[in-house]
């Protein structure tokens, strides 16, 4: 273990990182705003996952079509791909706290509308398309603001822990929500899942309204929104480590993530377990993702995250291939554990690396591109998966997607040694502006970064010297 004495200061969080272990898992919770955010989101996202499973089953029950499952998924996520850049620019120019209150309220109204249509037996497939598209439009502004808002709540010092805890919370809800949905769909129908989802938004809205949030300085509005968007894309494309992470994330979302869209097909036609089996399958994937997020929460720094991104992407692809060949329900459940674990490690590690490499004034726009790659590519994947599953079958479609993920990850791992030095320069540059050095960097052989006392260049030189330790 490297000597951290050079980086120790007055901050208790640094001491937490030094000792690591369970005591440091919850360090982001010392921030009151994050406590409110965490509690509200835990309740709200449980409802969101309930609605996701119930909506998939409703589409499948009304149509029996894998292709339409893909099309509804496409409708809900294509707005994120098209409009997330506008959402990112808004997150950098305006009050993120107020944006989130508006988007969460809108999502609540949409959930209640869907519940009303379903409970009155008036719901039609075109209703699902329209409401899914409107929710996607809302998410295009919600996701960049929510991702960038994390640093407003906890600062850079506890950013990695907050991202990991947030991911744990998302996937804790992903375990509970589908299981509840599987029971409710069978017993009382999809409409009550939608109603409970709408009611769950009250928790997160209440949390947001009771926060005491200072207004951090935002970028000047003298430039146009288009110029701001172009600036964000230019940064992503010109920074090789950022570009590589985004491209791998987009590939995984395009080819691997659509397995979730096809899960009703696996539950019904392949594993013959119906809606209750669908809830268990989705819950298993969520439990694996929860374990992946928790493994990141106990980490004490960023050392080795680049390698984690590569290996977790390979693991995700191989797990999908194995799942596609399973015809036994409980074996499929077990195989979804490493699938969810690997997916979450890849996503959360990429999120962390991107956020520590980007400056505050670009954060919203870079996280908008992250949203485009993570969620925005998913609709194209859902559309392709639905079309291919209709022709070749769901198992072969998922297997091909897994193989593509694994190949892309191997290429990323091959390039990783050349990306590390550039990533370190970006990290040190941001920390020199923020005033506190990172405790660990992204490379496998880099264990600590000494205090930055001089220019960015001299600090960068001292970082590379640590490779010899």
C-alpha positions as CSV (number, residue, x, y, z in Angstrom):
1,X,0.0,0.0,0.0
2,X,1.3,3.4,-0.9
3,X,2.2,6.0,1.7
4,X,-0.6,8.5,1.9
5,X,1.1,10.8,4.4
6,X,1.7,13.4,1.8
7,X,-2.0,13.8,1.0
8,X,-3.3,13.9,4.5
9,X,-4.9,17.1,5.6
10,X,-7.5,18.4,7.9
11,X,-10.4,16.8,6.1
12,X,-12.0,13.8,7.9
13,X,-13.0,12.4,4.6
14,X,-9.4,11.9,3.7
15,X,-8.9,10.0,6.9
16,X,-11.9,7.8,6.0
17,X,-10.3,7.0,2.7
18,X,-7.1,6.2,4.4
19,X,-8.7,3.6,6.7
20,X,-11.2,2.4,4.0
21,X,-13.5,-0.5,4.8
22,X,-17.1,-0.3,5.9
23,X,-16.6,2.9,7.9
24,X,-15.9,4.8,4.7
25,X,-18.8,3.3,2.7
26,X,-21.3,5.9,3.9
27,X,-19.1,9.0,3.9
28,X,-21.2,10.9,1.4
29,X,-24.1,10.6,3.8
30,X,-22.5,13.3,6.1
31,X,-24.0,15.8,3.6
32,X,-27.7,16.5,4.6
33,X,-28.7,17.3,1.0
34,X,-27.4,13.9,-0.2
35,X,-29.3,12.2,2.7
36,X,-32.6,13.8,1.5
37,X,-31.7,13.0,-2.2
38,X,-30.8,9.4,-1.4
39,X,-34.0,8.7,0.7
40,X,-36.4,10.2,-1.8
41,X,-34.7,8.5,-4.8
42,X,-34.8,5.1,-3.1
43,X,-38.6,5.3,-2.8
44,X,-39.1,6.9,-6.2
45,X,-36.9,4.5,-8.1
46,X,-38.6,1.5,-6.6
47,X,-41.8,2.8,-8.2
48,X,-39.9,3.5,-11.5
49,X,-38.7,-0.1,-11.7
50,X,-42.2,-1.3,-10.9
51,X,-43.6,0.7,-13.8
52,X,-40.8,-0.4,-16.1
53,X,-41.6,-4.1,-15.6
54,X,-45.4,-3.6,-15.6
55,X,-45.2,-1.5,-18.8
56,X,-43.2,-4.1,-20.6
57,X,-45.6,-6.8,-19.5
58,X,-48.6,-4.6,-20.6
59,X,-47.1,-4.1,-24.0
60,X,-46.4,-7.8,-24.4
61,X,-49.9,-8.7,-23.1
62,X,-51.7,-6.4,-25.5
63,X,-49.6,-7.2,-28.6
64,X,-47.6,-10.4,-28.0
65,X,-44.9,-8.8,-30.2
66,X,-41.2,-8.6,-29.4
67,X,-40.9,-6.0,-32.2
68,X,-43.4,-3.6,-30.4
69,X,-41.5,-4.2,-27.1
70,X,-38.5,-2.8,-28.9
71,X,-40.4,0.1,-30.4
72,X,-41.8,1.2,-27.0
73,X,-38.3,1.1,-25.6
74,X,-37.2,3.1,-28.6
75,X,-39.9,5.8,-28.0
76,X,-39.0,6.2,-24.3
77,X,-35.2,6.7,-24.9
78,X,-34.7,8.3,-28.3
79,X,-35.6,11.7,-26.8
80,X,-32.6,11.3,-24.5
81,X,-30.3,10.8,-27.5
82,X,-31.7,13.7,-29.4
83,X,-32.3,16.3,-26.7
84,X,-29.8,15.5,-23.9
85,X,-27.3,18.1,-25.3
86,X,-30.0,20.8,-24.6
87,X,-30.5,19.3,-21.2
88,X,-26.8,19.4,-20.5
89,X,-26.5,23.0,-21.6
90,X,-29.4,23.9,-19.3
91,X,-27.7,22.1,-16.4
92,X,-24.6,24.2,-16.9
93,X,-26.5,27.5,-17.4
94,X,-29.4,27.2,-14.9
95,X,-30.2,26.1,-11.4
96,X,-30.0,22.3,-11.4
97,X,-32.0,22.0,-8.2
98,X,-35.0,23.7,-9.9
99,X,-34.6,21.7,-13.0
100,X,-34.9,18.5,-11.0
101,X,-38.0,19.7,-9.2
102,X,-39.7,20.4,-12.5
103,X,-38.6,17.1,-14.2
104,X,-39.7,14.9,-11.3
105,X,-43.0,16.6,-11.1
106,X,-43.6,16.1,-14.8
107,X,-42.7,12.4,-14.5
108,X,-45.2,12.0,-11.6
109,X,-48.0,13.5,-13.7
110,X,-47.2,11.1,-16.6
111,X,-47.3,8.1,-14.3
112,X,-50.7,9.1,-12.9
113,X,-52.0,9.5,-16.5
114,X,-50.8,6.1,-17.4
115,X,-52.4,4.7,-14.2
116,X,-55.7,6.3,-15.0
117,X,-55.8,5.0,-18.5
118,X,-54.9,1.5,-17.4
119,X,-57.2,1.3,-14.4
120,X,-60.2,2.5,-16.5
121,X,-59.4,-0.1,-19.2
122,X,-58.9,2.6,-21.8
123,X,-55.2,2.1,-22.4
124,X,-54.2,1.5,-26.0
125,X,-50.7,0.8,-27.5
126,X,-50.5,4.3,-29.0
127,X,-51.0,5.7,-25.4
128,X,-48.0,3.8,-24.3
129,X,-45.9,5.2,-27.2
130,X,-46.9,8.8,-26.5
131,X,-46.4,8.6,-22.7
132,X,-43.1,6.8,-23.2
133,X,-41.9,9.6,-25.6
134,X,-43.0,12.3,-23.1
135,X,-41.1,10.6,-20.3
136,X,-38.1,10.3,-22.5
137,X,-38.3,14.1,-23.2
138,X,-38.4,14.7,-19.5
139,X,-35.4,12.4,-18.9
140,X,-33.4,14.3,-21.5
141,X,-33.3,17.3,-19.0
142,X,-33.5,15.3,-15.8
143,X,-30.5,12.9,-16.3
144,X,-27.8,15.5,-17.1
145,X,-29.0,17.8,-14.3
146,X,-29.2,14.9,-11.8
147,X,-25.7,13.5,-12.7
148,X,-24.2,17.0,-12.4
149,X,-26.1,17.8,-9.2
150,X,-24.3,15.2,-7.3
151,X,-21.2,17.3,-7.1
152,X,-23.3,20.3,-5.9
153,X,-24.5,18.1,-3.0
154,X,-21.2,16.5,-1.8
155,X,-18.4,18.3,-3.6
156,X,-15.5,16.6,-5.3
157,X,-14.1,15.1,-2.1
158,X,-16.9,12.6,-1.7
159,X,-17.9,12.4,-5.4
160,X,-16.8,8.9,-6.1
161,X,-18.5,7.6,-2.9
162,X,-21.7,9.5,-3.7
163,X,-21.8,8.1,-7.3
164,X,-21.3,4.5,-5.9
165,X,-24.0,5.0,-3.2
166,X,-26.4,6.4,-5.7
167,X,-25.8,3.4,-8.0
168,X,-26.3,1.1,-5.0
169,X,-29.6,2.8,-4.3
170,X,-30.7,2.7,-7.9
171,X,-30.1,-1.0,-8.0
172,X,-31.5,-1.7,-4.5
173,X,-34.7,-0.3,-6.0
174,X,-34.1,-2.4,-9.0
175,X,-34.2,-5.5,-6.8
176,X,-37.4,-4.6,-4.9
177,X,-39.3,-2.9,-7.7
178,X,-39.5,-5.7,-10.2
179,X,-40.3,-8.3,-7.5
180,X,-43.2,-6.2,-6.3
181,X,-44.3,-5.6,-9.8
182,X,-44.3,-9.3,-10.6
183,X,-46.6,-9.9,-7.7
184,X,-48.9,-6.9,-8.3
185,X,-49.3,-7.6,-12.1
186,X,-50.5,-11.1,-11.4
187,X,-52.8,-10.1,-8.5
188,X,-54.3,-6.7,-9.2
189,X,-52.9,-5.7,-12.7
190,X,-50.5,-3.3,-14.2
191,X,-52.5,-0.1,-13.5
192,X,-51.8,-0.1,-9.7
193,X,-48.0,-0.4,-10.4
194,X,-48.3,2.8,-12.4
195,X,-50.3,4.5,-9.7
196,X,-47.8,3.5,-7.0
197,X,-45.0,4.8,-9.2
198,X,-46.8,8.2,-9.4
199,X,-47.2,8.3,-5.7
200,X,-43.5,7.4,-5.1
201,X,-42.4,10.7,-6.8
202,X,-43.9,12.6,-3.8
203,X,-40.9,11.3,-1.7
204,X,-38.2,12.7,-4.0
205,X,-40.1,15.9,-4.7
206,X,-40.4,16.4,-0.9
207,X,-36.7,15.8,-0.4
208,X,-35.8,18.3,-3.1
209,X,-38.0,21.0,-1.7
210,X,-36.6,20.6,1.8
211,X,-32.9,20.9,0.7
212,X,-30.9,23.9,1.5
213,X,-28.9,24.4,-1.7
214,X,-26.6,27.3,-2.4
215,X,-26.6,28.5,-6.0
216,X,-23.1,27.7,-7.4
217,X,-21.7,29.9,-10.1
218,X,-22.8,29.0,-13.5
219,X,-21.3,29.7,-16.9
220,X,-22.1,33.0,-18.6
221,X,-25.1,33.1,-20.8
222,X,-23.5,35.5,-23.2
223,X,-22.8,32.6,-25.7
224,X,-25.6,30.8,-27.4
225,X,-26.9,27.4,-26.3
226,X,-25.7,26.0,-29.7
227,X,-22.2,27.3,-29.1
228,X,-22.2,25.8,-25.6
229,X,-23.3,22.4,-26.9
230,X,-20.6,22.5,-29.5
231,X,-18.0,23.3,-26.8
232,X,-19.1,20.2,-24.8
233,X,-18.9,17.9,-27.8
234,X,-15.5,19.3,-28.8
235,X,-14.1,18.6,-25.3
236,X,-15.4,15.0,-25.4
237,X,-14.0,14.3,-28.8
238,X,-10.6,16.0,-28.3
239,X,-9.9,14.2,-25.0
240,X,-8.9,10.7,-25.8
241,X,-9.7,9.1,-22.5
242,X,-13.1,10.7,-22.3
243,X,-13.8,9.7,-26.0
244,X,-12.7,6.1,-25.4
245,X,-15.0,5.8,-22.3
246,X,-17.9,7.3,-24.1
247,X,-17.5,5.0,-27.2
248,X,-17.3,1.8,-25.1
249,X,-20.3,2.9,-23.0
250,X,-22.2,3.6,-26.2
251,X,-21.3,0.2,-27.7
252,X,-22.4,-1.6,-24.6
253,X,-25.7,0.3,-24.5
254,X,-26.3,-0.4,-28.1
255,X,-25.6,-4.1,-28.3
256,X,-25.8,-5.4,-24.7
257,X,-28.4,-3.4,-22.7
258,X,-31.3,-4.4,-24.9
259,X,-31.4,-7.8,-23.2
260,X,-33.7,-6.1,-20.6
261,X,-36.1,-5.2,-23.4
262,X,-36.4,-8.8,-24.5
263,X,-36.8,-10.1,-20.9
264,X,-40.6,-10.6,-21.3
265,X,-39.9,-12.9,-24.3
266,X,-37.4,-15.0,-22.2
267,X,-39.9,-15.1,-19.2
268,X,-42.8,-16.2,-21.4
269,X,-41.7,-18.2,-24.4
270,X,-38.3,-19.6,-23.3
271,X,-38.4,-20.1,-19.6
272,X,-42.3,-20.4,-19.3
273,X,-42.6,-18.5,-16.0
274,X,-44.9,-15.5,-16.9
275,X,-45.0,-12.2,-15.2
276,X,-43.8,-13.5,-11.8
277,X,-40.8,-15.0,-13.4
278,X,-40.1,-11.7,-15.2
279,X,-40.0,-9.9,-11.9
280,X,-37.5,-12.5,-10.5
281,X,-35.3,-12.2,-13.5
282,X,-35.2,-8.4,-13.4
283,X,-34.7,-8.5,-9.7
284,X,-31.7,-10.9,-10.1
285,X,-30.1,-8.5,-12.6
286,X,-30.7,-5.7,-10.1
287,X,-29.2,-7.6,-7.2
288,X,-26.1,-8.2,-9.2
289,X,-25.9,-4.5,-10.1
290,X,-26.4,-3.6,-6.4
291,X,-23.4,-5.8,-5.5
292,X,-21.4,-4.1,-8.3
293,X,-22.2,-0.7,-7.0
294,X,-21.4,-1.7,-3.4
295,X,-18.0,-3.0,-4.5
296,X,-17.3,0.5,-5.8
297,X,-18.6,2.2,-2.6
298,X,-16.0,0.5,-0.5
299,X,-13.1,1.6,-2.8
300,X,-10.8,4.2,-1.4
301,X,-9.8,5.9,-4.6
302,X,-9.7,5.8,-8.4
303,X,-6.8,3.4,-8.8
304,X,-7.4,0.8,-11.4
305,X,-10.9,2.0,-12.5
306,X,-9.8,2.0,-16.1
307,X,-9.0,-1.7,-15.9
308,X,-12.3,-2.3,-14.1
309,X,-14.1,-0.7,-17.0
310,X,-12.4,-3.0,-19.5
311,X,-12.8,-6.3,-17.6
312,X,-16.4,-5.6,-16.4
313,X,-17.4,-5.0,-20.1
314,X,-15.9,-8.3,-21.1
315,X,-17.7,-10.0,-18.1
316,X,-21.0,-8.4,-19.2
317,X,-20.7,-9.7,-22.7
318,X,-19.7,-13.2,-21.7
319,X,-22.5,-13.3,-19.1
320,X,-25.1,-12.3,-21.7
321,X,-23.8,-15.1,-24.0
322,X,-24.2,-17.7,-21.2
323,X,-27.7,-16.4,-20.3
324,X,-28.8,-16.6,-23.9
325,X,-28.1,-20.4,-23.9
326,X,-29.8,-21.2,-20.7
327,X,-33.2,-22.9,-20.7
328,X,-33.5,-23.5,-17.0
329,X,-35.2,-20.7,-15.0
330,X,-33.0,-20.8,-11.9
331,X,-29.8,-21.1,-13.9
332,X,-30.9,-18.0,-15.9
333,X,-31.5,-16.2,-12.6
334,X,-28.0,-17.1,-11.4
335,X,-26.4,-15.9,-14.7
336,X,-28.1,-12.6,-14.4
337,X,-26.2,-11.9,-11.2
338,X,-22.8,-11.4,-13.0
339,X,-24.6,-9.7,-15.9
340,X,-26.0,-7.0,-13.5
341,X,-22.7,-6.8,-11.6
342,X,-20.6,-6.3,-14.6
343,X,-23.0,-3.8,-16.2
344,X,-23.0,-1.6,-13.1
345,X,-19.3,-1.7,-12.5
346,X,-18.7,-0.6,-16.1
347,X,-21.3,2.2,-15.9
348,X,-20.4,3.6,-12.5
349,X,-16.7,3.4,-13.1
350,X,-17.0,5.3,-16.3
351,X,-19.2,7.9,-14.6
352,X,-16.6,8.4,-11.9
353,X,-13.7,8.7,-14.3
354,X,-15.6,11.2,-16.5
355,X,-16.6,13.4,-13.5
356,X,-13.1,13.6,-12.1
357,X,-11.7,14.5,-15.5
358,X,-14.1,17.3,-16.4
359,X,-14.2,20.9,-15.2
360,X,-17.3,22.2,-13.4
361,X,-18.3,24.5,-16.1
362,X,-18.5,21.6,-18.6
363,X,-20.0,19.0,-16.2
364,X,-23.6,19.2,-17.3
365,X,-22.7,19.0,-21.0
366,X,-20.3,16.1,-20.6
367,X,-22.8,14.2,-18.5
368,X,-25.3,14.9,-21.3
369,X,-23.1,13.1,-23.7
370,X,-22.8,10.3,-21.1
371,X,-26.6,10.2,-21.0
372,X,-26.6,10.0,-24.8
373,X,-24.2,7.0,-24.7
374,X,-25.7,5.2,-21.7
375,X,-29.4,5.8,-22.3
376,X,-29.6,7.5,-25.7
377,X,-28.0,4.6,-27.6
378,X,-30.3,2.1,-25.8
379,X,-33.3,3.0,-28.0
380,X,-31.4,2.1,-31.2
381,X,-30.4,-1.1,-29.5
382,X,-34.0,-1.8,-28.4
383,X,-35.2,-1.2,-32.0
384,X,-32.5,-3.5,-33.5
385,X,-33.1,-6.1,-30.8
386,X,-36.8,-6.2,-31.4
387,X,-36.3,-6.5,-35.2
388,X,-33.6,-9.2,-34.9
389,X,-35.5,-11.1,-32.2
390,X,-38.5,-11.2,-34.5
391,X,-36.4,-12.8,-37.2
392,X,-33.7,-14.8,-35.4
393,X,-35.2,-15.2,-31.9
394,X,-34.3,-13.5,-28.6
395,X,-31.5,-15.9,-27.5
396,X,-29.4,-15.5,-30.7
397,X,-30.0,-11.7,-30.6
398,X,-28.7,-11.5,-27.0
399,X,-25.7,-13.7,-27.7
400,X,-24.6,-11.6,-30.6
401,X,-24.9,-8.5,-28.6
402,X,-22.8,-10.0,-25.8
403,X,-20.1,-11.0,-28.2
404,X,-19.9,-7.5,-29.6
405,X,-19.6,-6.1,-26.1
406,X,-16.7,-8.4,-25.3
407,X,-14.8,-7.6,-28.5
408,X,-15.2,-3.8,-27.9
409,X,-13.9,-4.2,-24.3
410,X,-10.8,-6.1,-25.5
411,X,-10.0,-3.3,-27.9
412,X,-10.5,-0.7,-25.0
413,X,-8.1,-2.8,-22.8
414,X,-5.5,-2.8,-25.5
415,X,-5.6,1.0,-25.8
416,X,-5.7,1.6,-22.0
417,X,-1.9,2.0,-21.4
418,X,-1.8,4.8,-23.9
419,X,-4.9,6.5,-22.4
420,X,-3.6,6.6,-18.8
421,X,-1.1,9.4,-19.0
422,X,-3.7,11.7,-20.7
423,X,-6.3,10.8,-18.1
424,X,-3.9,11.7,-15.3
425,X,-3.2,15.0,-16.8
426,X,-6.9,15.8,-17.0
427,X,-7.4,14.7,-13.4
428,X,-4.5,16.6,-12.0
429,X,-5.6,19.7,-13.9
430,X,-9.0,19.6,-12.4
431,X,-7.7,19.0,-8.9
432,X,-5.3,21.9,-9.1
433,X,-8.2,24.1,-9.8
434,X,-10.3,22.6,-7.1
435,X,-7.5,22.8,-4.5
436,X,-7.2,19.2,-3.4
437,X,-5.4,16.4,-5.1
438,X,-6.9,13.0,-5.8
439,X,-5.9,10.3,-3.4
440,X,-5.5,7.8,-6.2
441,X,-5.4,7.9,-10.0
442,X,-6.7,5.7,-12.7
443,X,-3.7,3.6,-13.6
444,X,-3.0,0.2,-12.1
445,X,0.4,1.1,-10.9
446,X,-0.4,4.6,-9.6
447,X,-1.2,4.6,-5.9
448,X,-1.1,8.2,-4.7
449,X,-0.8,11.7,-5.9
450,X,1.2,14.2,-3.8
451,X,-0.1,17.6,-2.9
452,X,-0.1,20.1,-5.8
453,X,2.1,23.0,-4.8
454,X,3.1,24.3,-8.2
455,X,1.8,24.4,-11.7
456,X,-0.3,21.8,-13.3
457,X,2.7,20.7,-15.3
458,X,4.9,20.1,-12.2
459,X,2.1,18.3,-10.5
460,X,1.6,16.1,-13.5
461,X,5.3,15.3,-13.5
462,X,5.1,14.2,-9.9
463,X,2.1,12.0,-10.7
464,X,4.1,10.1,-13.4
465,X,7.0,9.7,-11.0
466,X,4.7,7.7,-8.7
467,X,4.6,5.0,-11.3
468,X,7.9,3.8,-10.0
469,X,6.7,3.1,-6.5
